[in-house]
Amino acid sequence: MPGHSALIYSDSYMGYDFSPWHPMKPVRLQLTAELIKAYSLPDLPDERVRIVEPRMATDEELALIHDPAYIEKVREMSAPVLDKDYAPGWGLGTGDNPVFPGMHDASATIAGGALVAAGLIMEGELDHALHVGGGLHHARRARASGFCIYNDVALAAAWLRKNYDARVLYLDFDAHHGDGVQEMFYGDPGVMTVSFHESGMHLFPGTGFTNETGTGDGLGYAINLPLSPGTTDDIFLEAYEELVPDLARSFQPEIIITQNGCDGHWSDPLTHMGLTLPGFAALGHRLHDLVHDAAGGRWLGSGGGGYQAYTVVPRAWTRLMAEMADADLPEPLPESWRELCGRYADNEVPLTLTGDEPPPVDPGPIDIARGLARKGAAEIREAVFPLY
Protein backbone atom coordinates (compact mmCIF):
# COMPACT_ATOMS: atom_id res chain seq x y z
CA MET A 1 0.00 0.00 0.00
CA PRO A 2 1.38 3.46 -0.82
CA GLY A 3 2.69 5.33 2.19
CA HIS A 4 1.89 8.82 3.35
CA SER A 5 3.81 11.64 1.69
CA ALA A 6 3.79 15.41 2.01
CA LEU A 7 4.72 18.49 0.09
CA ILE A 8 6.34 20.95 2.51
CA TYR A 9 5.39 24.32 1.10
CA SER A 10 3.99 27.76 1.83
CA ASP A 11 3.62 30.81 -0.37
CA SER A 12 5.84 32.49 2.22
CA TYR A 13 8.72 30.79 0.39
CA MET A 14 8.24 33.43 -2.28
CA GLY A 15 9.86 35.83 0.19
CA TYR A 16 13.24 34.16 -0.37
CA ASP A 17 13.86 36.54 -3.26
CA PHE A 18 17.31 37.98 -3.94
CA SER A 19 16.15 40.30 -6.74
CA PRO A 20 14.18 40.22 -10.01
CA TRP A 21 17.38 39.68 -12.00
CA HIS A 22 18.82 36.92 -9.80
CA PRO A 23 18.89 33.48 -11.50
CA MET A 24 17.19 31.68 -8.60
CA LYS A 25 13.59 32.74 -9.15
CA PRO A 26 11.19 31.93 -6.28
CA VAL A 27 8.32 31.60 -8.74
CA ARG A 28 9.72 28.16 -9.59
CA LEU A 29 8.51 26.97 -6.16
CA GLN A 30 5.02 28.37 -6.64
CA LEU A 31 4.77 26.84 -10.10
CA THR A 32 5.86 23.47 -8.70
CA ALA A 33 3.26 23.57 -5.92
CA GLU A 34 0.56 24.64 -8.34
CA LEU A 35 1.43 21.87 -10.80
CA ILE A 36 1.25 19.29 -7.99
CA LYS A 37 -2.18 20.68 -7.10
CA ALA A 38 -3.29 20.82 -10.74
CA TYR A 39 -2.53 17.11 -11.05
CA SER A 40 -4.74 16.58 -7.94
CA LEU A 41 -2.00 14.79 -6.01
CA PRO A 42 -3.30 16.25 -2.71
CA ASP A 43 -6.71 14.76 -3.57
CA LEU A 44 -5.49 11.16 -3.69
CA PRO A 45 -7.29 8.82 -1.27
CA ASP A 46 -6.00 7.99 2.22
CA GLU A 47 -4.17 11.33 2.48
CA ARG A 48 -1.45 9.85 0.33
CA VAL A 49 -0.17 13.40 -0.31
CA ARG A 50 -0.63 16.21 2.21
CA ILE A 51 0.47 19.82 1.98
CA VAL A 52 2.25 20.77 5.19
CA GLU A 53 3.14 24.32 6.20
CA PRO A 54 6.67 25.09 7.39
CA ARG A 55 7.59 27.00 10.53
CA MET A 56 10.50 29.26 11.35
CA ALA A 57 13.54 27.56 12.81
CA THR A 58 14.56 29.11 16.11
CA ASP A 59 17.95 30.70 16.69
CA GLU A 60 18.81 27.78 18.97
CA GLU A 61 18.01 25.32 16.20
CA LEU A 62 19.94 27.29 13.59
CA ALA A 63 22.92 27.35 15.97
CA LEU A 64 23.21 23.57 15.61
CA ILE A 65 25.12 24.33 12.41
CA HIS A 66 25.49 28.12 12.15
CA ASP A 67 27.60 30.49 14.25
CA PRO A 68 25.31 32.63 16.46
CA ALA A 69 27.21 35.73 15.32
CA TYR A 70 26.39 34.84 11.71
CA ILE A 71 22.70 34.40 12.54
CA GLU A 72 22.72 37.83 14.17
CA LYS A 73 24.45 39.34 11.13
CA VAL A 74 21.82 37.85 8.81
CA ARG A 75 19.10 39.34 11.02
CA GLU A 76 20.87 42.72 11.04
CA MET A 77 21.16 42.72 7.24
CA SER A 78 17.46 41.89 6.89
CA ALA A 79 16.19 45.31 7.90
CA PRO A 80 13.96 47.17 5.43
CA VAL A 81 16.45 50.05 5.28
CA LEU A 82 20.19 49.54 5.67
CA ASP A 83 23.08 51.94 6.07
CA LYS A 84 25.05 49.53 3.90
CA ASP A 85 23.87 46.57 1.87
CA TYR A 86 26.88 44.28 2.08
CA ALA A 87 28.87 42.32 4.61
CA PRO A 88 31.47 40.58 2.48
CA GLY A 89 33.15 38.77 5.37
CA TRP A 90 29.88 36.94 5.94
CA GLY A 91 29.19 36.32 2.25
CA LEU A 92 26.24 38.73 2.33
CA GLY A 93 25.63 41.43 -0.23
CA THR A 94 27.64 39.68 -2.94
CA GLY A 95 26.47 39.07 -6.48
CA ASP A 96 25.41 35.56 -5.54
CA ASN A 97 23.83 36.54 -2.23
CA PRO A 98 22.44 40.07 -2.32
CA VAL A 99 20.70 41.06 0.89
CA PHE A 100 16.95 41.64 0.90
CA PRO A 101 14.35 42.79 3.45
CA GLY A 102 13.10 39.94 5.62
CA MET A 103 16.07 37.75 4.67
CA HIS A 104 16.38 36.12 8.10
CA ASP A 105 12.69 35.27 8.42
CA ALA A 106 12.49 33.88 4.88
CA SER A 107 15.66 31.81 5.31
CA ALA A 108 14.71 30.55 8.78
CA THR A 109 11.28 29.50 7.48
CA ILE A 110 12.89 27.37 4.77
CA ALA A 111 15.21 25.89 7.40
CA GLY A 112 12.22 25.22 9.64
CA GLY A 113 10.41 23.48 6.80
CA ALA A 114 13.17 20.87 6.74
CA LEU A 115 12.77 20.34 10.50
CA VAL A 116 9.00 19.93 10.19
CA ALA A 117 9.55 17.27 7.55
CA ALA A 118 12.23 15.47 9.55
CA GLY A 119 10.09 15.36 12.68
CA LEU A 120 6.98 14.05 10.92
CA ILE A 121 9.00 11.32 9.24
CA MET A 122 10.79 10.20 12.39
CA GLU A 123 7.54 10.17 14.37
CA GLY A 124 5.95 7.92 11.77
CA GLU A 125 3.36 10.42 10.55
CA LEU A 126 4.94 10.52 7.10
CA ASP A 127 6.98 8.10 5.04
CA HIS A 128 8.26 10.63 2.52
CA ALA A 129 8.35 14.40 2.29
CA LEU A 130 9.33 16.72 -0.54
CA HIS A 131 10.60 20.09 0.64
CA VAL A 132 10.78 22.04 -2.59
CA GLY A 133 12.09 25.24 -0.98
CA GLY A 134 15.03 23.42 0.56
CA GLY A 135 18.31 22.04 -0.66
CA LEU A 136 20.33 25.18 0.17
CA HIS A 137 23.48 23.12 0.48
CA HIS A 138 26.24 25.73 0.03
CA ALA A 139 25.72 27.81 3.20
CA ARG A 140 28.64 27.43 5.60
CA ARG A 141 28.76 27.71 9.36
CA ALA A 142 29.44 31.45 9.29
CA ARG A 143 29.07 32.46 5.65
CA ALA A 144 26.42 32.64 2.96
CA SER A 145 27.42 31.02 -0.30
CA GLY A 146 25.98 30.10 -3.67
CA PHE A 147 22.45 31.53 -3.21
CA CYS A 148 22.21 29.88 0.24
CA ILE A 149 21.78 31.78 3.52
CA TYR A 150 20.93 28.95 5.96
CA ASN A 151 21.72 25.34 5.15
CA ASP A 152 18.39 23.56 5.65
CA VAL A 153 19.58 20.07 4.65
CA ALA A 154 22.60 20.20 6.98
CA LEU A 155 20.35 21.54 9.73
CA ALA A 156 17.92 18.64 9.26
CA ALA A 157 20.80 16.15 9.53
CA ALA A 158 22.21 17.81 12.66
CA TRP A 159 18.76 17.98 14.25
CA LEU A 160 18.16 14.30 13.51
CA ARG A 161 21.50 13.43 15.07
CA LYS A 162 20.74 15.48 18.19
CA ASN A 163 17.13 14.46 18.75
CA TYR A 164 17.05 10.88 17.44
CA ASP A 165 20.72 9.84 17.29
CA ALA A 166 19.84 8.85 13.74
CA ARG A 167 22.30 7.66 11.14
CA VAL A 168 21.72 9.97 8.18
CA LEU A 169 22.60 9.24 4.57
CA TYR A 170 22.73 12.48 2.57
CA LEU A 171 22.60 12.09 -1.22
CA ASP A 172 23.18 15.22 -3.29
CA PHE A 173 22.47 15.22 -7.03
CA ASP A 174 22.67 18.94 -7.71
CA ALA A 175 25.03 19.93 -10.52
CA HIS A 176 27.03 21.83 -7.88
CA HIS A 177 29.00 20.07 -5.16
CA GLY A 178 27.25 19.90 -1.77
CA ASP A 179 30.21 21.58 -0.10
CA GLY A 180 28.44 23.16 2.86
CA VAL A 181 26.89 19.90 4.02
CA GLN A 182 30.11 17.97 3.52
CA GLU A 183 32.11 20.52 5.53
CA MET A 184 29.75 20.38 8.50
CA PHE A 185 29.92 16.58 8.80
CA TYR A 186 33.41 15.89 7.47
CA GLY A 187 34.49 14.25 10.73
CA ASP A 188 31.15 12.69 11.73
CA PRO A 189 30.70 8.95 10.99
CA GLY A 190 26.99 9.30 11.78
CA VAL A 191 26.33 11.29 8.59
CA MET A 192 27.46 9.95 5.23
CA THR A 193 27.52 12.63 2.52
CA VAL A 194 27.46 11.53 -1.11
CA SER A 195 27.61 14.11 -3.90
CA PHE A 196 27.37 13.56 -7.66
CA HIS A 197 28.11 16.87 -9.41
CA GLU A 198 29.77 18.59 -12.32
CA SER A 199 33.49 18.66 -11.68
CA GLY A 200 34.88 21.56 -9.68
CA MET A 201 37.37 21.99 -12.51
CA HIS A 202 34.52 23.51 -14.48
CA LEU A 203 31.94 24.77 -11.99
CA PHE A 204 31.40 26.51 -8.64
CA PRO A 205 32.34 25.84 -5.86
CA GLY A 206 35.49 24.21 -7.22
CA THR A 207 35.47 21.34 -4.72
CA GLY A 208 34.17 17.78 -4.47
CA PHE A 209 36.96 15.62 -5.85
CA THR A 210 37.32 11.90 -5.18
CA ASN A 211 40.14 12.43 -2.67
CA GLU A 212 37.78 14.35 -0.33
CA THR A 213 36.76 11.41 1.83
CA GLY A 214 36.41 12.74 5.39
CA THR A 215 38.75 13.08 8.34
CA GLY A 216 39.29 11.43 11.72
CA ASP A 217 36.35 9.25 12.70
CA GLY A 218 34.58 10.50 9.57
CA LEU A 219 37.17 9.08 7.18
CA GLY A 220 35.31 7.26 4.43
CA TYR A 221 31.99 8.96 5.12
CA ALA A 222 32.36 11.71 2.51
CA ILE A 223 32.03 10.47 -1.06
CA ASN A 224 32.33 12.64 -4.15
CA LEU A 225 31.93 11.79 -7.81
CA PRO A 226 32.87 14.73 -10.06
CA LEU A 227 31.40 14.41 -13.53
CA SER A 228 32.33 15.88 -16.90
CA PRO A 229 30.33 18.52 -18.72
CA GLY A 230 27.85 16.83 -21.02
CA THR A 231 27.33 13.81 -18.74
CA THR A 232 24.20 12.02 -19.95
CA ASP A 233 21.45 10.10 -18.16
CA ASP A 234 22.95 6.69 -18.85
CA ILE A 235 26.38 7.72 -17.52
CA PHE A 236 24.84 9.26 -14.41
CA LEU A 237 22.56 6.32 -13.66
CA GLU A 238 25.32 3.79 -14.27
CA ALA A 239 27.47 5.61 -11.70
CA TYR A 240 24.55 5.68 -9.27
CA GLU A 241 24.08 1.91 -9.57
CA GLU A 242 27.80 1.30 -9.17
CA LEU A 243 28.08 3.23 -5.92
CA VAL A 244 24.94 4.29 -4.08
CA PRO A 245 23.14 1.01 -3.25
CA ASP A 246 26.35 -0.54 -1.86
CA LEU A 247 27.14 2.59 0.15
CA ALA A 248 23.64 2.57 1.63
CA ARG A 249 23.84 -1.12 2.52
CA SER A 250 27.20 -0.57 4.22
CA PHE A 251 26.08 2.52 6.13
CA GLN A 252 22.62 1.27 7.18
CA PRO A 253 20.95 4.69 7.58
CA GLU A 254 17.78 5.30 9.55
CA ILE A 255 16.73 8.10 7.18
CA ILE A 256 17.86 9.30 3.77
CA ILE A 257 17.95 12.99 2.87
CA THR A 258 18.22 13.76 -0.83
CA GLN A 259 19.06 17.01 -2.54
CA ASN A 260 17.31 16.85 -5.90
CA GLY A 261 18.63 19.90 -7.67
CA CYS A 262 17.68 19.75 -11.35
CA ASP A 263 20.32 22.16 -12.64
CA GLY A 264 22.07 19.21 -14.26
CA HIS A 265 19.46 19.49 -17.04
CA TRP A 266 20.97 19.98 -20.48
CA SER A 267 19.23 23.35 -20.90
CA ASP A 268 20.20 24.88 -17.54
CA PRO A 269 21.86 28.29 -18.09
CA LEU A 270 24.36 27.96 -15.21
CA THR A 271 25.78 24.46 -15.74
CA HIS A 272 27.07 22.20 -18.50
CA MET A 273 25.56 18.77 -17.85
CA GLY A 274 23.43 16.71 -20.22
CA LEU A 275 20.65 15.22 -18.06
CA THR A 276 16.99 15.10 -19.10
CA LEU A 277 13.58 15.04 -17.44
CA PRO A 278 13.20 11.28 -18.07
CA GLY A 279 16.63 10.88 -16.46
CA PHE A 280 15.50 12.74 -13.34
CA ALA A 281 12.39 10.54 -13.24
CA ALA A 282 14.53 7.40 -13.48
CA LEU A 283 16.73 8.66 -10.64
CA GLY A 284 13.65 9.34 -8.49
CA HIS A 285 12.43 5.79 -9.05
CA ARG A 286 15.78 4.39 -7.97
CA LEU A 287 15.77 6.58 -4.88
CA HIS A 288 12.29 5.38 -3.96
CA ASP A 289 13.45 1.77 -4.13
CA LEU A 290 16.56 2.64 -2.12
CA VAL A 291 14.79 4.30 0.80
CA HIS A 292 12.52 1.27 1.23
CA ASP A 293 15.39 -1.20 0.90
CA ALA A 294 17.89 0.65 3.11
CA ALA A 295 16.12 3.12 5.42
CA GLY A 296 12.70 1.76 6.32
CA GLY A 297 11.08 4.05 3.76
CA ARG A 298 12.11 7.25 5.58
CA TRP A 299 12.87 9.83 2.89
CA LEU A 300 13.27 13.59 3.18
CA GLY A 301 13.63 14.93 -0.34
CA SER A 302 14.50 18.54 -1.04
CA GLY A 303 14.79 20.87 -3.97
CA GLY A 304 17.98 22.73 -4.72
CA GLY A 305 19.40 24.22 -7.89
CA GLY A 306 17.45 24.58 -11.10
CA TYR A 307 17.42 27.76 -13.15
CA GLN A 308 14.95 26.90 -15.89
CA ALA A 309 12.18 28.10 -13.63
CA TYR A 310 9.30 27.46 -16.02
CA THR A 311 10.23 24.58 -18.30
CA VAL A 312 12.24 22.24 -16.05
CA VAL A 313 11.94 22.79 -12.29
CA PRO A 314 8.15 22.42 -11.85
CA ARG A 315 8.02 19.32 -14.04
CA ALA A 316 11.03 17.59 -12.47
CA TRP A 317 9.86 18.11 -8.89
CA THR A 318 6.20 17.32 -9.61
CA ARG A 319 7.33 14.03 -11.12
CA LEU A 320 9.39 13.40 -7.96
CA MET A 321 6.34 14.10 -5.76
CA ALA A 322 4.33 11.62 -7.85
CA GLU A 323 7.09 9.03 -7.40
CA MET A 324 6.94 9.47 -3.64
CA ALA A 325 3.17 8.95 -3.77
CA ASP A 326 3.29 5.95 -6.15
CA ALA A 327 1.03 7.94 -8.46
CA ASP A 328 0.90 7.70 -12.24
CA LEU A 329 0.42 11.08 -13.90
CA PRO A 330 -0.77 11.67 -17.46
CA GLU A 331 1.80 13.24 -19.74
CA PRO A 332 -0.30 16.19 -20.96
CA LEU A 333 0.15 19.07 -18.54
CA PRO A 334 -3.10 20.47 -17.07
CA GLU A 335 -4.32 23.43 -19.08
CA SER A 336 -4.95 25.45 -15.91
CA TRP A 337 -1.28 25.15 -15.00
CA ARG A 338 -0.10 25.95 -18.53
CA GLU A 339 -2.18 29.12 -18.39
CA LEU A 340 -0.61 30.07 -15.03
CA CYS A 341 2.90 29.32 -16.28
CA GLY A 342 2.28 31.43 -19.35
CA ARG A 343 1.76 34.50 -17.16
CA TYR A 344 5.40 34.28 -16.09
CA ALA A 345 7.28 32.42 -18.81
CA ASP A 346 9.16 34.37 -21.42
CA ASN A 347 9.47 31.29 -23.62
CA GLU A 348 7.20 28.50 -24.81
CA VAL A 349 5.20 26.81 -22.08
CA PRO A 350 5.79 23.01 -22.07
CA LEU A 351 3.06 20.64 -23.18
CA THR A 352 3.96 17.43 -21.37
CA LEU A 353 5.33 16.32 -18.01
CA THR A 354 8.53 14.62 -19.14
CA GLY A 355 8.82 15.51 -22.82
CA ASP A 356 12.39 16.55 -23.56
CA GLU A 357 14.41 17.13 -26.71
CA PRO A 358 18.11 17.50 -25.93
CA PRO A 359 20.30 18.57 -28.83
CA PRO A 360 22.42 15.97 -30.65
CA VAL A 361 25.66 15.16 -28.87
CA ASP A 362 29.11 14.33 -30.18
CA PRO A 363 30.01 10.74 -29.20
CA GLY A 364 33.64 11.70 -28.54
CA PRO A 365 33.01 13.89 -25.47
CA ILE A 366 30.38 11.43 -24.25
CA ASP A 367 32.90 8.60 -24.33
CA ILE A 368 35.32 10.78 -22.35
CA ALA A 369 32.60 11.61 -19.81
CA ARG A 370 31.74 7.92 -19.43
CA GLY A 371 35.37 7.01 -18.95
CA LEU A 372 35.93 9.68 -16.31
CA ALA A 373 32.78 8.67 -14.40
CA ARG A 374 33.89 5.04 -14.36
CA LYS A 375 37.39 6.06 -13.29
CA GLY A 376 35.97 8.18 -10.45
CA ALA A 377 33.71 5.36 -9.29
CA ALA A 378 36.65 2.95 -9.30
CA GLU A 379 38.76 5.40 -7.25
CA ILE A 380 35.96 5.67 -4.69
CA ARG A 381 35.63 1.90 -4.45
CA GLU A 382 39.37 1.49 -3.99
CA ALA A 383 39.77 4.27 -1.42
CA VAL A 384 36.54 4.13 0.57
CA PHE A 385 34.90 0.71 0.46
CA PRO A 386 37.71 -1.11 2.30
CA LEU A 387 37.08 1.19 5.28
CA TYR A 388 33.66 -0.31 6.02
Buried (B, 14 or more C-beta within 10 A) or exposed (E): EBBBBBBBBBEBBBBBBBEEEBBBBBBBBBBBBBBBBBBEBBEBEEEBBBBBEBBBBEBEBBBBBBBEEBBEBBBBBBEEEBEEEBBEEBBBBBEBBBBBBBBBBBBBBBBBBBBBBBBBBBEEEBBBBBBBBBBBBBBBBBBBBBBBBBBBBBBBBBBBBEEBEBBBBBBBBBBBBBBBBBBBBBBBBBBBBBBBBBBBEBBBBEBBBBEBBBEEEBBBBBBBBBBBBBBBBEBBBBBBEBBBBEBBEBBEBBBBBBBBBBBBBBBBEBBBBBBBBEBBBBBBEBBBEBBBEBBBBBBBBBBBBBBBBBBBBBBBBBBBBBBBBBBEBEEEBBEEBBEBBEEBBEEEBBEEBBBBEBEEEEEEBBEBBBEBBBEBBEBBBEBBBEEE
